[in-house]
Amino acid sequence: MRHWPSVLPALVPVLALALTLALTLGASAPPVLADTPAPSPAAPPVAARSPMLYVKRVGGDFETVYKRVFNSLENNGFFVLFEPNVGRNLKLFASRWGKDYNRNHLDEIRSIVFSNGAYANRVGNADPQMLALCPLHITLIHKGGVTSILFVRPSRVAAGTPAERVALDMEQDVIRAVESGVRSLPPPPSDLKMPPVPVPQTVPPQPPGSSSGR
């Protein structure tokens, strides 16, 4: 032990190098954890799911489209409760709202409020809070000869709840009824097949000074 003070100065650089290597390797190596569970797969992005709105656009007379949707809902197990004429009610405030009234110049805004007792019972059994979906409604808007049928998808509202499955079943039945009702109606003008647009011929660039225009 009497030689320890004379050896200590020689050991200091060695100990410092060993400590530096230990710290470097420890920072770069991942920690080893016993029984670490595997990460759960990430949920699909929202964009990969169905859109929040179902939108169906058809051409033709608005009243014809409206009656087709109404009758198809009633013929496929849904009961229409009432029919708000939203556009007519908004028109009562046209003078009050001035330039802010109907800025998109919609010709019609009407809704169909409907329900199905069996589905309402299933939703209430699965998750009473999701009875916020009942009754259901479809809104139809019309502009420039095109009617848009708009429906908020119940499955998106009930996503992650115990009522998600029944909400999807209900949604699919509503969409099938709408599609069945308007199947024979013409597509909107934007969906009609148009003649191909001729591709303009490209003129090759000319070298400087070769232009014939004088």
N, C-alpha and C positions, 0 to 999 in steps of 0.2 A: 504493500500500500504506500510505501514511502516514495515509489517511483510514479504514482498516479499524477501528481502535479506536473511532472515533466512530460507525460504522455498526452495530457488533456489538450494542449494547443494543437497537436497533430491530428486529433480526432474531430475537432470542430468542423473543418471543411467536409469531411466524410459524412458526418451527421447531417449537416445542412443539405448536401446533395441527396441523401436518402429521404429526408423530409420533403424536399421539392418533388422528387419522383413519386412519392406516395400521394401527395396532394394532386398532382397532375393526373395520375392514373385513376384516382378516386373520383375526380370530377368528370372524366370522360366515360367511365364505366357506369351502366345503368344499375340502380339498386336492385338487389335480389330480394324478392318478397315471396314468402312461402304461401302457397295456395292462393295466388292472385287470380281472381275470376277473369275470364275472357271478356273483353268489352262487348256490349250488346250491339247488334247492327243498328246503324243510324236509320231513323225514320225517313221515308221518302219525302223529297221536297214538296212543298205545297203545289208548285207548278205542275208536278207529275200527277196530281190527283184530278178528279173531275172539277171543272170550273164551278164557281159558286152559283152561277145562273145557267139555266137551260134556256136557250134562245132558238126559236123556230121562226123563220121569215118566209112568208108566202105572198104571192101577188093576188090581184083581184079586188073585188068589192069588200069593204070592211064588214058590212052586215052579214055577208055570206060566210066569211071566215068566222065571225063571232058565233053565228048559229051552229056552224059545224062543230066548233069546240064545245059549246054548251051541250049540244045533243050527245056528243061522244062521251063527255064526262058522265052524263046521266045514264047512258046506255052501258057504261062500264063500271057500275057499282058506286058511283059518287052522287051525292045529293046536293044540288045547288041551293044555297041558303039565301043569298041576295046578290044583286048585281049593281054595284056602285058605278055611276057614270061620273068618273073623276073629272073628265074634261069639261063636262057641263057645269059642274060645281066650281071649278077654277075660273070659268068664264065670268061668273058673277063678280069676281074681284078684278076684272081686267082694267077698269077705270082707276081703281085704287092703286094697282101695281104699276100701271103705265108701261114703260118700255121693258120692265122686268117680267111682264106677263108673257108666258109661252114663247120664250126666246128661241126655242127650236122649231117653232111653227108646226107643232103636231096637230093633225086634223082630228084625231080621236084618242082618248085615253079612257079605257073602260076596264073594269075588273069583274072576275067571276069568283065569288067566295063559296067554297064547297067543302064537304066533309064526307067521311065514311065511318059509320059507327064502330065497325069491327076494328079498323085501324086505330081509331081514337082510344078504344079500350086496350089494345095491345101496347100502344105508346104509354098510356097511364100505368099499366102494369109493369112495364120495363123501367120507366123513369118518369115519375109524375111531373118533374120540372119541364120535361120536353113536351108536355101538353101545350106549351107556348106555341107549338107548331099548328095547333088545331084552333079554328078551322084553317084549311089551306086556301090559297088564292092564286089565281093567274091574272096577270095584267096584259092587256092587248093595247098596243099603240099603233097608229096608222099615219103614214105620211107618204105623199107622192106615189100612191098606188101600191104601197108595200105595208103589210101588217106584220108586226113583230109580236110574237107570243112569248111572254117572259114568265119564268117560274123559278123561284128560289129553291134550290135543291135541299130537301129536308136532311139528307144524309150528311151534307156539309155542316148544317147547323148542329146536328146531333153527333158529330164526329167525336169519338172518344168517350161517349156515354153508353150506358146499358141499352139505350133505345136506338143505337146506330143501325142495327140490323133491320129492325122493323121500319125505320125511317127510309132505308134504302129500298125495301120492298114497296113501300107506299109511293116513293118517288118514281120507281120504274113503272108502276101501274098508271100513274098520272101521265107520264111521258108517252106510254103506249097509247093511252086514250087520245092524247093530242095528235100524235102522229097518224093514228087511224082516222081521225076526223078530217084532217087536211090533206090526206094522201093524194086525192085526185085534183087538188087545186094547183094552179100554175105556180112555178117558182117566181121569185121576185125578179125584176128586170136585170139586176146585177148578176144573177145566176144564169141567165139565158146565154146560150152559145152564140158568140159574136164572131163575125168573119175575122180571120187573122189580119193583124195590122201589117201592111207591107214594110219590109225593112229597107230604109233608105240606103242607096249605094254610097259607099265611102269614096271620096276623091283622094288619090295618093298625093302627098305633099310634093310641091315642086321646089326645085332649088332656087335660091335667091336670084332675081334678075331674069327669070324665065317666064314671068307672067306676060300674057298676051294683051292684057288690058293696058291701054295707053291713054 
